[in-house]
Amino acid sequence: MRNTKILITQWAALMVLIISLLSCEDSSEIKTRNWELTWQDEFNTIAADSLPDATKWTYDLGGGGWGNAEWQTYTNSKNNAKLDVVDGIGCLKITARYDGTNYTSARLKTKGLFEQAYGRFEARIKMPYGPGMWPAFWMLGNNSETSPWPQCGEIDIMEYKGQEPGFIHGTLHGPVLYSGKALTQTYGLQNARFDTDYHLFAVEWTEGSVDFYVDQTLYKRISKSEVESKGGSWVYDHPFYMIINLAVCGNFVGFSVVGTTFPQTLYVDYVRVYKEAM
């Protein structure tokens, strides 16, 4: 009788487990959506040494470390950001330079020009290479001046360490989720590198989650419930603007450029933004 009771108990527990698994939504399920283009820059309208479109991009300028102990000074010079044709592809080139004394680079943003809540944000990019190279394609909440970071929220669609050319990182920052507590995921290529060809980096952002993609592969979903389980707040509920930059050294990537040959360039084929069609 005792053995029978044990078997019945085990069978019941197994059934509960099966039912619970069947009733759970697959957190990695890719949902099919009907995307509608809302903004784009193809970087194809190119005159000699032309600057980025001023109706779409503005600049962050200056040095001071940018809160990350970065080495570079950001400029709006054509030496650091311009359009060009490379291997037959029209692109934005963001170039980090060293003149023997100072490092310079560029940081472009759509703040005040284009901001959107939710949708798909993507860019096709080829990376630089070498220790200290820190390119990023990311977003900040458009309330960043009235609700300073991290309260405004940050979505890092792609960050990359130049000394690790086979890997990129996708991250959410927000209240509580910073200084080593951010929600982040690394994605690695198999027998390939991000500095030898273009790759597509994207997020699909909804009211309850942010999905991170590389070349149409979903590698991380961060949900509102996961953020709140870590003690954070879901501040990803209002428009964000985009940023593309190339930093030199800093807390994320380290403080050495030994082995890096300057100049180094980040190539951006295009940036596109979509919303879900109703």
C-alpha positions in Angstrom: 0.0 0.0 0.0 2.8 2.4 0.9 4.5 1.8 -2.5 1.2 2.3 -4.3 0.8 5.7 -2.6 4.3 6.7 -3.6 3.6 5.8 -7.3 0.4 7.7 -7.3 2.1 10.8 -5.8 4.9 10.6 -8.3 2.5 10.2 -11.2 0.4 13.2 -10.0 3.5 15.3 -9.7 4.6 14.3 -13.2 1.2 15.3 -14.6 1.3 18.7 -12.9 4.7 19.3 -14.4 3.6 18.3 -17.9 0.5 20.5 -17.7 2.5 23.5 -16.4 5.0 23.1 -19.2 2.3 22.8 -21.9 0.5 25.9 -20.5 3.6 28.1 -20.5 4.2 30.4 -23.5 7.6 29.8 -25.1 9.6 32.9 -24.0 11.8 32.5 -27.1 9.0 32.3 -29.6 9.4 34.6 -32.6 6.2 36.4 -33.3 5.4 37.3 -36.9 4.6 41.0 -37.2 3.6 43.2 -40.1 6.3 46.0 -40.0 5.7 49.4 -41.6 8.8 51.6 -42.3 8.7 54.9 -40.3 12.3 56.2 -40.7 15.4 55.4 -42.6 18.8 56.6 -43.6 20.4 54.6 -46.4 23.5 56.8 -46.7 23.3 56.6 -50.4 23.1 60.3 -51.4 26.7 61.0 -51.5 28.7 64.1 -52.7 32.5 64.3 -52.1 33.1 64.3 -48.4 29.5 64.8 -47.6 28.3 65.1 -44.0 25.5 63.1 -42.5 22.0 64.4 -43.2 21.4 67.2 -40.8 17.6 66.6 -40.9 18.2 63.2 -39.4 21.3 63.4 -37.3 22.9 65.7 -34.8 26.1 65.3 -32.7 27.2 64.9 -29.2 30.5 67.0 -28.8 33.4 67.1 -26.4 35.4 64.8 -24.1 35.5 64.4 -20.3 35.0 60.6 -20.4 31.2 60.5 -21.0 30.6 58.8 -17.6 32.7 55.8 -18.7 36.3 57.1 -18.5 36.4 57.1 -22.3 39.5 58.6 -23.9 38.2 60.3 -27.1 36.8 63.8 -27.8 33.8 63.7 -30.0 33.7 66.2 -33.0 31.5 67.1 -35.9 34.4 67.0 -38.3 34.4 65.2 -41.6 37.6 63.6 -40.3 35.5 61.6 -37.8 32.1 61.3 -39.5 31.2 61.4 -43.2 29.5 59.6 -46.0 31.5 57.6 -48.5 31.3 54.7 -51.0 33.3 51.7 -49.9 33.4 48.5 -52.0 30.4 49.8 -54.0 28.3 50.4 -50.9 27.2 53.9 -49.8 27.8 54.1 -46.0 28.3 56.3 -43.0 31.9 56.1 -41.8 32.6 56.9 -38.1 36.4 57.1 -37.7 38.5 57.1 -34.5 41.8 58.9 -35.0 44.9 59.5 -32.9 47.3 62.4 -33.7 50.0 61.4 -31.2 48.4 63.4 -28.4 44.6 63.2 -28.7 42.0 60.7 -29.7 39.0 62.0 -31.7 35.8 60.3 -32.9 32.1 60.9 -33.5 28.8 60.3 -31.8 25.6 60.8 -33.9 22.1 60.9 -32.5 18.5 61.5 -33.7 17.5 63.4 -30.5 15.0 66.1 -31.3 14.8 64.9 -34.9 13.3 61.4 -34.6 12.0 59.5 -31.6 9.7 56.5 -31.4 8.2 54.2 -28.8 8.1 50.5 -29.8 8.9 48.9 -33.1 11.9 47.4 -34.9 15.1 49.4 -34.9 17.9 48.0 -37.1 21.3 48.9 -38.6 23.6 47.0 -40.9 27.2 47.6 -39.6 30.8 46.4 -40.1 33.0 46.8 -37.0 36.5 48.2 -36.5 39.1 46.0 -34.9 41.6 46.3 -32.0 41.9 46.7 -28.3 40.1 49.8 -27.0 37.6 50.1 -29.9 34.1 50.4 -28.5 31.4 51.0 -31.1 27.7 51.0 -30.1 24.2 51.3 -31.7 21.9 52.2 -28.9 18.9 54.3 -27.7 18.0 56.6 -24.8 14.7 57.7 -23.5 13.6 61.1 -24.9 13.1 62.3 -21.3 16.9 62.0 -20.7 17.2 65.7 -19.7 14.3 65.7 -17.2 14.8 62.1 -16.0 18.6 61.7 -16.1 20.2 58.3 -16.8 19.4 55.6 -15.8 15.8 56.7 -15.0 15.2 57.5 -18.7 16.1 54.0 -19.8 18.8 52.7 -22.2 18.5 50.0 -24.8 21.9 48.9 -26.2 21.0 47.2 -29.5 24.7 46.4 -30.1 28.0 47.0 -28.2 31.3 45.5 -29.2 34.8 45.1 -27.8 37.4 45.5 -30.5 39.7 42.9 -29.0 36.8 40.3 -29.2 35.8 40.5 -32.9 33.6 37.4 -32.8 31.2 38.7 -30.1 28.6 41.5 -29.5 26.4 42.4 -26.6 22.8 43.5 -26.1 21.7 45.2 -22.9 19.0 47.0 -21.0 19.9 49.7 -18.5 17.4 51.4 -16.2 16.7 52.1 -12.5 18.7 49.5 -10.5 19.9 47.9 -13.7 23.3 49.6 -14.0 26.9 49.3 -12.6 27.2 45.6 -13.2 23.5 44.9 -12.6 22.3 45.5 -16.2 20.4 42.8 -18.0 22.7 41.7 -20.8 23.4 38.9 -23.2 26.4 38.1 -25.4 26.1 36.7 -28.9 29.0 35.0 -30.7 29.6 34.0 -34.3 30.8 30.6 -35.3 34.1 30.8 -37.1 33.5 34.4 -38.2 34.2 37.9 -37.1 32.1 41.1 -37.0 35.0 43.2 -38.5 35.3 41.4 -41.8 31.7 41.9 -43.1 28.5 43.7 -42.5 25.9 42.2 -40.0 22.4 43.3 -39.1 21.7 44.3 -35.5 18.2 44.9 -34.3 15.7 45.0 -31.5 12.0 44.4 -31.6 10.5 46.4 -28.8 6.9 46.0 -27.5 5.0 47.2 -24.4 6.2 44.2 -22.5 9.5 43.0 -23.9 12.7 43.8 -25.9 14.0 41.2 -28.3 17.6 41.3 -29.5 18.6 40.0 -32.9 21.7 39.5 -35.0 21.2 38.6 -38.7 17.5 37.8 -38.0 18.5 35.4 -35.2 16.7 36.1 -31.9 19.3 35.6 -29.1 17.7 37.3 -26.1 14.3 38.4 -24.9 14.1 40.7 -21.9 10.6 40.9 -20.5 8.9 43.4 -18.2 8.5 40.7 -15.6 12.3 39.9 -15.7 13.1 43.6 -15.2 10.8 43.8 -12.3 12.0 40.5 -10.8 15.5 42.2 -10.6 14.0 45.2 -8.7 14.0 47.4 -11.8 11.3 49.5 -13.3 9.9 49.1 -16.8 10.8 52.6 -18.1 10.7 51.4 -21.7 7.2 52.8 -22.2 7.9 56.1 -24.0 9.7 57.3 -27.1 13.5 56.8 -27.4 16.1 58.3 -29.8 19.0 56.5 -31.5 22.7 56.9 -31.1 25.6 55.5 -33.1 29.1 56.1 -31.8 32.7 54.8 -31.7 34.4 55.3 -28.4 38.1 54.7 -27.6 38.6 52.8 -24.3 36.4 53.0 -21.2 35.0 50.9 -18.4 33.2 48.4 -20.7 36.0 47.7 -23.1 39.2 48.4 -21.1 42.0 50.8 -21.1 44.6 49.6 -23.6 45.0 50.2 -27.3 48.2 48.1 -27.6 48.0 46.4 -31.0 45.4 48.8 -32.4 46.3 50.6 -35.6 44.7 54.0 -36.1 42.6 55.2 -37.7 39.8 52.7 -37.1 36.4 53.0 -38.8 32.9 51.8 -38.0 30.9 51.4 -41.3 27.1 51.8 -41.3 25.3 50.7 -44.5 21.9 51.8 -43.3 19.6 52.5 -40.3 15.9 51.7 -40.5 13.0 51.9 -38.1 9.6 50.3 -38.3 6.3 50.2 -36.4 3.8 47.4 -36.3 1.1 48.0 -38.8 -2.4 47.9 -37.4 
